[in-house]
Amino acid sequence: MTTHPVDQECVLRRAPVPAGEEGRCEDAPPAIDLSIERRPDPVSGGMSQEDAAVPQRLRRILRASLNHWGRPDLTDTAGLLLTELVTNALLHASAPTVNVRVHRQGDLLMIEVNDHTPDGPLPRPAGPYAEHGHALVLVDALADSWGVRDDRTTVWCALSLTEELPETTPAAPTSQVLRETVIPLPPNASVATAARVSARALLTIMAWSGPHHVAVDVLYVLVRNAVEHGLTEESAGRRLEAWLRINEHRELLIDVQDHVPDFPRFGQAVRGELGRGLWGAQRLGAALSWFPDDDGKTVRATLQPGPVDL
């Protein structure tokens, strides 16, 4: 399996590898260093039950190592990254084996998957509700950095093992609102669909210069999220509210209010670790935030102006 230094790679990164870490040796033996024989389904050529069970076994090994390294909180994220890369390799490789290596490199957790397929994996754009094409999109969203080796057969990603500060509660944005309208939301199963229908007409009336179909889809995600997670036993029967606001920068602010006053795992939700709802809204181009209000909290999606697409 190739093990080129990080600084020799063709990379696609959201964040750089910390200075001085490129050539640093591992601090501990690899958590995983395996060559896995692929066993495609003999009839369909797709993933067999034997191959489908591989990621789960690897995640168990990874969990034990993260506990030993004092970062059990990374188990879900690292396990998801490992699962995506290994599953992608088992599905699409043309070689009979896939090599998997997980190790420490300084303050980084490195995950490397070599599928021995020279044409190499490339990120494919995928909508938030597409059935395929999400593997590397998800890696880009969750990993601190990632890339493809020069030989185009190995995909790697990295997570920082340095303790992160807890998320803080953001303050409400203060830009001046020029126009606004409210959408009352009865707390029932069809409310997200009803909000979507109402928003189409309201965006036209408000004359927002931006992609209306994207705004409607983002609103749908936020309302559905509020119905699923923002209602309590005490608030049963109370209405939710959604607001469409256009500010002085011609941005569209989609505000959805619910009755739960905090959002302790907001960052994980946006990164897709708790489901693909808010992650999907972000992939559509929405900047997401939340802030407490008098009756609970407001989750806000901010969309930039642009060509109107009805």
Backbone hydrogen bonds, N-H to C=O, Kabsch-Sander energy under -0.5 kcal/mol:
donor,donor_aa,acceptor,acceptor_aa,energy
6,V,22,E,-0.9
8,Q,5,P,-1.8
9,E,6,V,-1.4
10,C,148,V,-1.4
11,V,9,E,-0.8
12,L,146,W,-1.4
15,A,144,D,-0.8
21,E,18,P,-1.8
24,R,21,E,-1.0
31,A,102,V,-1.9
32,I,102,V,-1.8
34,L,100,V,-2.6
36,I,34,L,-0.6
36,I,98,V,-3.5
37,E,35,S,-0.5
38,R,36,I,-0.5
38,R,96,P,-3.0
41,D,46,G,-2.9
45,G,41,D,-2.1
52,A,48,S,-2.3
53,A,49,Q,-1.1
54,V,51,D,-1.3
57,R,53,A,-1.5
58,L,54,V,-2.2
59,R,55,P,-2.4
60,R,56,Q,-1.5
61,I,57,R,-1.4
62,L,58,L,-2.4
63,R,59,R,-2.6
64,A,60,R,-1.6
65,S,61,I,-1.7
66,L,62,L,-2.5
67,N,63,R,-2.1
68,H,64,A,-1.8
69,W,65,S,-2.1
70,G,67,N,-1.0
71,R,66,L,-2.8
74,L,71,R,-1.7
75,T,72,P,-1.6
78,A,74,L,-3.0
79,G,75,T,-2.4
80,L,76,D,-2.1
81,L,77,T,-2.4
82,L,78,A,-2.7
83,T,79,G,-2.4
84,E,80,L,-2.6
85,L,81,L,-2.3
86,V,82,L,-2.5
87,T,83,T,-2.7
88,N,84,E,-2.2
89,A,85,L,-2.0
90,L,86,V,-2.8
91,L,87,T,-2.1
92,H,88,N,-2.2
93,A,89,A,-2.3
95,A,115,D,-0.7
98,V,36,I,-2.5
99,N,114,N,-2.7
100,V,34,L,-2.7
101,R,112,E,-2.8
102,V,32,I,-2.6
103,H,110,M,-2.0
105,Q,108,L,-2.6
106,G,25,C,-0.7
108,L,105,Q,-1.4
109,L,159,L,-3.3
110,M,103,H,-3.2
110,M,108,L,-0.6
111,I,157,C,-2.7
112,E,101,R,-2.9
113,V,155,V,-2.7
114,N,99,N,-2.8
115,D,113,V,-0.6
115,D,153,T,-2.1
116,H,153,T,-0.6
120,G,117,T,-1.7
130,A,127,G,-1.7
138,L,134,H,-3.1
139,V,135,A,-1.9
140,D,136,L,-2.3
141,A,137,V,-1.5
142,L,138,L,-2.0
143,A,139,V,-2.7
144,D,158,A,-2.0
145,S,158,A,-1.2
147,G,156,W,-2.2
148,V,10,C,-2.6
149,R,154,T,-2.6
152,R,149,R,-2.0
155,V,113,V,-2.5
156,W,147,G,-2.3
157,C,111,I,-2.0
158,A,145,S,-2.8
159,L,109,L,-1.9
161,L,107,D,-3.6
162,T,107,D,-0.5
178,L,246,I,-3.1
179,R,246,I,-1.6
181,T,244,L,-2.0
183,I,242,A,-3.7
185,L,240,L,-2.5
188,N,186,P,-2.1
191,V,188,N,-1.6
194,A,190,S,-2.2
195,A,191,V,-2.5
196,R,192,A,-1.9
197,V,193,T,-1.9
198,S,194,A,-2.4
199,A,195,A,-2.4
200,R,196,R,-1.2
201,A,197,V,-0.9
202,L,198,S,-2.1
203,L,199,A,-2.7
204,T,200,R,-1.1
205,I,201,A,-2.2
206,M,202,L,-2.6
207,A,203,L,-0.6
207,A,204,T,-0.6
208,W,203,L,-1.7
210,G,208,W,-1.3
212,H,210,G,-1.1
213,H,309,D,-1.6
215,A,211,P,-2.0
216,V,212,H,-2.5
217,D,213,H,-1.7
218,V,214,V,-2.5
219,L,215,A,-2.6
220,Y,216,V,-2.2
221,V,217,D,-1.9
222,L,218,V,-2.3
223,V,219,L,-2.7
224,R,220,Y,-2.5
225,N,221,V,-2.2
226,A,222,L,-2.1
227,V,223,V,-2.4
228,E,224,R,-2.1
229,H,225,N,-2.4
230,G,226,A,-2.5
236,A,233,E,-1.0
238,R,235,S,-2.3
240,L,185,L,-3.1
241,E,257,Q,-1.1
242,A,183,I,-1.7
243,W,255,D,-3.1
244,L,181,T,-2.7
245,R,243,W,-0.5
245,R,253,L,-2.3
246,I,179,R,-2.9
247,N,245,R,-0.5
247,N,251,E,-1.9
248,E,176,Q,-2.0
250,R,247,N,-2.2
252,L,303,L,-2.5
253,L,245,R,-3.7
253,L,251,E,-0.6
254,I,252,L,-0.6
254,I,301,A,-3.0
255,D,243,W,-2.4
255,D,253,L,-0.7
256,V,254,I,-0.5
256,V,299,V,-2.3
257,Q,241,E,-3.0
258,D,297,K,-2.1
259,H,230,G,-2.1
266,F,263,F,-1.5
269,A,265,R,-2.2
270,V,266,F,-2.5
271,R,267,G,-1.9
272,G,269,A,-1.1
273,E,268,Q,-2.4
274,L,268,Q,-0.7
274,L,275,G,-0.5
275,G,272,G,-0.6
279,W,269,A,-0.6
280,G,276,R,-1.9
281,A,277,G,-1.9
282,Q,278,L,-2.3
283,R,279,W,-2.2
284,L,280,G,-1.2
285,G,282,Q,-1.9
286,A,281,A,-1.8
287,A,302,T,-2.2
288,L,286,A,-0.6
289,S,300,R,-2.2
291,F,298,T,-2.0
293,D,296,G,-2.1
296,G,293,D,-1.1
297,K,258,D,-1.4
298,T,291,F,-2.7
299,V,256,V,-2.5
300,R,289,S,-2.9
300,R,298,T,-0.5
301,A,254,I,-2.1
302,T,287,A,-2.3
303,L,252,L,-2.7
303,L,301,A,-0.5
306,G,209,S,-2.0
309,D,210,G,-0.7
